[in-house]
Amino acid sequence: MSKFLESAYKLREARQQATWRLLAADDAPSVMAILKSVSAGGTRTLTDAEIHEQVRLHLEELRSDGEDLRQEPKDYISQWVLKGWLNRRLIGENAQETYELSSAAQSAIRIMEDASSPRSMATESRLALMIQVAAQLEAETNANAAGQIDFLRARFYEAQAALQRATNGQIQVLDDARAAERLQDLVSQLQEITGDFTRLKEEFSHVDRAFRRKLIEGGESRAEILDRVFSSLEILEETEAGKSFLAFWRLLTTPSQYEALENAIDGLLQRGFAKNLTREQRRSLQRLQEGLMAGARNVHGTLHGLSRGLKAFVQSKEYHEHQRMRTLLAEARQRALAANEVVSLTAETGVELTLPEVEISSISQWSLKATEEGFPGFSLDNAADPEISLEEIGRQMMAAEIDMATLVSNIKDALQKRSQVSIGELCTLYPVHQGLGSVIGYMHLGAQHAIEELPPRMEQVRWIDGSGSPRSARIRASYFTKEKQHEFS
């Protein structure tokens, strides 16, 4: 295959990637504007409620400006996740949904920002950086001692000459135009690092899924599997993405390097040429260290979280269920292949399989039943105004919302008489006025303030529903304790 055809094939493959699809979308300007705003340029992670509310507000603003955006926020968000423009993850013990901008979307937004705000024609800073990096790389990879000595000696003489000039008062300072260009290049590189963090997390997630697939399909003994899983962190760290990130992490967390970066940024922002920066660029520099540390901690947390998730996956029933499903599917496939040798695929088996189904039809297809008798004559009188008491209003409000104040009062009262109390005991000691609603309210408070019993144990809770029928359910036992009573203040 010629180099030209190879290039054409690579571009065809790239056309299917999320970055290209976003750039080529009909509503690309609106979508990129929304994604950039809600994610603060890719530096922010949002909860499900946050992203839906912010997308709703942006859609309303765009519609008022004449944009034809008819779908609901949830529909757009689901589409963006499927197209690879948003990453959706479950985090925390409560498996809360969070969203963040994907690396593909960050690349598309950066491409359009560069196109709409072209860089200055002067490229001295990039050329100088390229020469410096190339010279240093050549010297550090040179196994010849003489070459290393020449490189270090040249740097020594340059430093010595610069020191002599400064001692004589001959200080050389970059002019504002060249300094501003280099500073803008620094901001641009910072934005690229933000995209690198997202790309690293995506790469770790891909490695994690591949590792889980190998565990299920490997057919290894439980001891071998556990041995591999408990070394999963080392496996993730040995990937190309893991090595790259760990090197970055070590450099960033070196106190001397961190302090040097902090002093350099403070000094640059006080220079006169810094006024040429936009407000967004200045804010990026001011938050440079905070942003780098936050992004690195996020990746570091993802790395360790995936390792813990793998261990929990193998030690839980989920792993065995996956293996059992794989075994059953393999057996079914083998039996089907064997049966195909004896019975035709179109042969009558004498077995009728009734699938669950529901008939769905449009309301416009319904027809009203005509009656020959007509309608009996009647008159409509104005109804009398209903009498509503404060007690009735209170009952209506209790039915509409969970009465958390009463639940907290019950917990406090119970803890005055005992050192700890469970949700099941609270439902026995105090009236459950709102039925299941009260139980859910206790569980919500328990998630924040109660202590779960170890090892986990189930307890039964009972209540009376609105129709007067007794109901019960089994929940994980958790206890409100007197030591944590102050949290309800």
LUMZAVO-714491 format. One line per 8 residues: number of its first residue (from 0); their letters; for each residue x, y, z of C-alpha. Coordinates in steps of 0.1 Angstrom, whole numbers. Example, Ala and Ser with C-alpha at 12.3 -4.5 7.8 and 13.67 -1.06 7.14 Angstrom:
BEGIN
0	as	123,-45,78 ~ 137,-11,71
//
This chain:
BEGIN
0	mskflesa	0,0,0 ~ 14,34,-9 ~ 19,61,17 ~ -9,82,0 ~ -35,53,4 ~ -23,47,39 ~ -29,84,47 ~ -63,82,31
8	yklrearq	-73,52,52 ~ -61,68,84 ~ -82,99,76 ~ -113,78,69 ~ -108,61,103 ~ -104,95,120 ~ -137,106,104 ~ -155,81,126
16	qatwrlla	-139,94,158 ~ -158,116,182 ~ -136,147,176 ~ -144,147,139 ~ -181,139,144 ~ -184,169,168 ~ -167,193,143 ~ -189,180,115
24	addapsvm	-222,182,135 ~ -249,205,121 ~ -254,221,156 ~ -217,220,164 ~ -214,257,175 ~ -243,254,200 ~ -232,220,213 ~ -195,231,218
32	ailksvsa	-206,263,235 ~ -228,244,259 ~ -202,217,266 ~ -174,243,272 ~ -196,264,295 ~ -210,236,317 ~ -176,219,321 ~ -156,251,326
40	ggtrtltd	-134,242,296 ~ -130,205,307 ~ -119,212,343 ~ -152,206,361 ~ -171,174,370 ~ -208,178,373 ~ -235,157,391 ~ -266,146,372
48	aeiheqvr	-288,174,386 ~ -261,201,379 ~ -256,192,342 ~ -293,189,335 ~ -301,223,351 ~ -272,241,333 ~ -280,225,299 ~ -316,236,303
56	lhleelrs	-306,272,310 ~ -283,273,280 ~ -309,257,257 ~ -335,283,268 ~ -310,311,260 ~ -301,297,226 ~ -338,292,217 ~ -346,328,226
64	dgedlrqe	-318,337,201 ~ -335,318,173 ~ -317,284,175 ~ -339,254,166 ~ -331,231,196 ~ -364,212,203 ~ -353,183,224 ~ -352,181,262
72	pkdyisqw	-319,184,281 ~ -319,147,291 ~ -322,137,254 ~ -292,159,244 ~ -271,147,273 ~ -278,110,264 ~ -269,117,228 ~ -236,134,238
80	vlkgwlnr	-227,105,260 ~ -233,80,232 ~ -214,100,207 ~ -184,102,230 ~ -185,139,238 ~ -193,134,275 ~ -180,108,299 ~ -205,95,324
88	rligenaq	-192,77,355 ~ -206,63,387 ~ -186,74,418 ~ -188,69,455 ~ -205,43,476 ~ -239,56,465 ~ -229,52,428 ~ -237,88,420
96	etyelssa	-237,97,383 ~ -212,123,373 ~ -204,139,339 ~ -172,154,325 ~ -161,166,291 ~ -144,139,270 ~ -109,143,256 ~ -124,141,221
104	aqsairim	-147,171,228 ~ -119,190,244 ~ -98,185,212 ~ -127,197,190 ~ -132,228,211 ~ -95,236,212 ~ -93,232,174 ~ -122,257,169
112	edassprs	-107,281,194 ~ -74,281,176 ~ -92,287,143 ~ -113,316,156 ~ -83,331,175 ~ -53,325,152 ~ -18,326,168 ~ 6,354,161
120	matesrla	28,348,130 ~ 58,352,153 ~ 68,316,164 ~ 101,324,181 ~ 91,310,215 ~ 81,276,200 ~ 112,275,178 ~ 135,283,208
128	lmiqvaaq	118,256,229 ~ 121,231,201 ~ 159,238,198 ~ 164,236,235 ~ 145,203,239 ~ 162,188,208 ~ 197,198,221 ~ 190,184,256
136	leaetnan	176,152,242 ~ 206,147,220 ~ 230,152,248 ~ 211,130,273 ~ 209,101,249 ~ 245,104,238 ~ 266,75,253 ~ 298,93,243
144	aagqidfl	313,109,274 ~ 330,136,253 ~ 296,146,239 ~ 281,149,273 ~ 311,170,285 ~ 308,193,256 ~ 271,199,262 ~ 275,206,299
152	rarfyeaq	306,228,293 ~ 286,249,268 ~ 258,254,293 ~ 283,263,319 ~ 300,289,297 ~ 266,304,288 ~ 255,306,324 ~ 289,321,334
160	aalqratn	287,347,306 ~ 251,356,317 ~ 262,359,353 ~ 291,382,343 ~ 268,405,323 ~ 243,407,352 ~ 272,415,376 ~ 282,444,353
168	gqiqvldd	246,457,351 ~ 241,445,315 ~ 207,429,321 ~ 190,415,289 ~ 151,415,292 ~ 127,402,265 ~ 106,429,249 ~ 69,428,258
176	araaerlq	57,414,224 ~ 80,384,226 ~ 74,378,263 ~ 36,380,258 ~ 38,354,230 ~ 57,330,252 ~ 33,335,280 ~ 3,327,257
184	dlvsqlqe	21,296,245 ~ 24,286,282 ~ -14,290,286 ~ -20,270,255 ~ 1,242,268 ~ -18,243,301 ~ -51,237,282 ~ -35,207,264
192	itgdftrl	-25,192,298 ~ -61,194,309 ~ -71,173,279 ~ -42,149,287 ~ -57,143,322 ~ -91,133,307 ~ -74,111,281 ~ -55,93,309
200	keefshvd	-86,86,328 ~ -103,72,296 ~ -72,51,289 ~ -72,37,324 ~ -110,29,320 ~ -102,10,288 ~ -75,-10,305 ~ -98,-18,334
208	rafrrkli	-125,-31,311 ~ -100,-52,291 ~ -87,-66,323 ~ -122,-75,336 ~ -129,-92,302 ~ -97,-113,306 ~ -106,-123,341 ~ -140,-136,330
216	eggesrae	-127,-153,299 ~ -94,-166,314 ~ -107,-198,330 ~ -82,-194,359 ~ -85,-207,394 ~ -98,-184,421 ~ -63,-182,437 ~ -47,-172,404
224	ildrvfss	-75,-146,398 ~ -71,-130,432 ~ -33,-129,428 ~ -37,-110,395 ~ -64,-87,409 ~ -44,-77,440 ~ -15,-67,416 ~ -40,-48,393
232	leileete	-27,-14,405 ~ 8,-24,394 ~ -6,-37,361 ~ -24,-3,355 ~ 8,16,364 ~ 29,-5,340 ~ 8,6,310 ~ 21,34,288
240	agksflaf	-5,58,302 ~ 4,47,338 ~ 41,53,333 ~ 35,87,317 ~ 12,98,345 ~ 34,85,373 ~ 64,104,359 ~ 42,136,357
248	wrllttps	29,130,393 ~ 64,126,407 ~ 76,158,391 ~ 45,177,402 ~ 47,166,438 ~ 84,174,442 ~ 85,203,467 ~ 113,221,449
256	qyealena	97,219,415 ~ 63,229,429 ~ 78,260,447 ~ 97,270,416 ~ 66,269,395 ~ 47,289,421 ~ 73,316,422 ~ 76,318,384
264	idgllqrg	38,322,379 ~ 36,349,406 ~ 65,368,390 ~ 51,365,355 ~ 17,379,364 ~ 33,410,379 ~ 51,418,346 ~ 37,445,323
272	faknltre	32,422,293 ~ 8,401,313 ~ -19,428,307 ~ -21,415,271 ~ -36,382,284 ~ -74,378,283 ~ -93,375,315 ~ -97,338,309
280	qrrslqrl	-60,333,302 ~ -50,352,334 ~ -74,332,355 ~ -59,300,340 ~ -24,310,351 ~ -36,321,385 ~ -51,287,390 ~ -23,268,373
288	qeglmaga	-10,249,403 ~ -44,243,418 ~ -57,230,384 ~ -27,208,378 ~ -29,193,413 ~ -67,188,411 ~ -64,172,377 ~ -35,149,388
296	rnvhgtlh	-53,139,421 ~ -84,131,400 ~ -64,108,378 ~ -46,94,408 ~ -80,87,424 ~ -93,71,393 ~ -63,48,391 ~ -67,36,427
304	glsrglka	-105,35,424 ~ -103,12,394 ~ -80,-11,413 ~ -104,-12,443 ~ -133,-18,419 ~ -115,-48,404 ~ -110,-63,438 ~ -146,-58,448
312	fvqskeyh	-157,-71,414 ~ -139,-105,419 ~ -149,-108,456 ~ -186,-101,449 ~ -213,-122,433 ~ -211,-100,402 ~ -180,-118,390 ~ -195,-152,395
320	ehqrmrtl	-227,-141,377 ~ -206,-129,347 ~ -187,-162,346 ~ -219,-182,349 ~ -236,-163,320 ~ -205,-168,298 ~ -206,-205,306 ~ -243,-208,298
328	laearqra	-240,-188,266 ~ -211,-210,255 ~ -231,-242,262 ~ -261,-229,243 ~ -239,-220,213 ~ -224,-255,213 ~ -258,-272,215 ~ -271,-250,188
336	laanevvs	-242,-259,165 ~ -248,-296,173 ~ -285,-294,167 ~ -279,-276,134 ~ -262,-308,121 ~ -294,-328,127 ~ -323,-303,125 ~ -328,-276,99
344	ltaetgve	-332,-240,112 ~ -366,-238,95 ~ -379,-271,107 ~ -411,-272,128 ~ -404,-281,164 ~ -439,-284,177 ~ -431,-259,205 ~ -448,-226,206
352	ltlpevei	-430,-197,224 ~ -452,-169,236 ~ -432,-137,241 ~ -444,-110,264 ~ -457,-81,243 ~ -479,-50,245 ~ -498,-34,217 ~ -489,3,213
360	ssisqwsl	-511,25,192 ~ -515,62,187 ~ -544,79,204 ~ -553,94,170 ~ -563,58,159 ~ -589,56,186 ~ -626,62,176 ~ -653,73,200
368	kateegfp	-682,49,204 ~ -714,65,190 ~ -745,60,211 ~ -780,60,196 ~ -797,70,228 ~ -779,103,231 ~ -770,118,264 ~ -795,123,292
376	gfsldnaa	-804,159,299 ~ -786,175,329 ~ -775,208,341 ~ -742,220,356 ~ -745,240,388 ~ -717,259,404 ~ -702,239,433 ~ -701,255,467
384	dpeislee	-667,267,479 ~ -650,239,499 ~ -642,244,536 ~ -604,240,541 ~ -590,239,576 ~ -554,243,587 ~ -554,206,598 ~ -564,196,562
392	igrqmmaa	-537,218,547 ~ -512,201,571 ~ -523,166,560 ~ -520,176,523 ~ -484,189,529 ~ -474,158,547 ~ -487,137,518 ~ -467,157,494
400	eidmatlv	-434,159,512 ~ -415,136,536 ~ -417,152,571 ~ -380,151,579 ~ -384,173,609 ~ -406,148,627 ~ -382,119,617 ~ -352,138,632
408	snikdalq	-373,146,663 ~ -380,108,667 ~ -343,99,664 ~ -333,125,690 ~ -361,114,714 ~ -350,77,710 ~ -314,86,717 ~ -323,103,749
416	krsqvsig	-334,68,762 ~ -308,45,746 ~ -273,47,732 ~ -283,36,697 ~ -314,29,676 ~ -320,12,643 ~ -345,22,615 ~ -366,-9,622
424	elctlypv	-368,0,659 ~ -378,36,651 ~ -407,23,629 ~ -418,2,659 ~ -414,29,686 ~ -430,58,667 ~ -460,61,643 ~ -451,58,606
432	hqglgsvi	-475,85,594 ~ -463,86,559 ~ -458,49,554 ~ -430,41,529 ~ -422,78,527 ~ -412,78,563 ~ -391,47,559 ~ -373,63,529
440	gymhlgaq	-368,94,550 ~ -351,74,578 ~ -329,56,552 ~ -319,90,537 ~ -309,103,572 ~ -292,70,578 ~ -270,73,547 ~ -256,106,562
448	haieelpp	-256,100,599 ~ -260,63,608 ~ -234,36,612 ~ -238,3,593 ~ -234,-29,612 ~ -204,-50,603 ~ -206,-76,590 ~ -237,-63,571
456	rmeqvrwi	-270,-76,585 ~ -306,-72,572 ~ -335,-60,594 ~ -372,-59,588 ~ -392,-27,589 ~ -430,-26,591 ~ -456,1,584 ~ -493,6,574
464	dgsgsprs	-499,20,539 ~ -526,45,529 ~ -552,18,524 ~ -547,4,559 ~ -528,-27,547 ~ -497,-38,566 ~ -465,-36,547 ~ -429,-47,554
472	arirasyf	-395,-47,538 ~ -359,-58,545 ~ -332,-32,546 ~ -295,-32,556 ~ -293,-26,594 ~ -278,7,604 ~ -278,25,637 ~ -281,61,648
480	tkekqhef	-258,66,678 ~ -257,90,707 ~ -221,100,698 ~ -233,114,664 ~ -265,131,678 ~ -249,165,675 ~ -250,162,637 ~ -288,168,638
488	s	-284,202,654
//
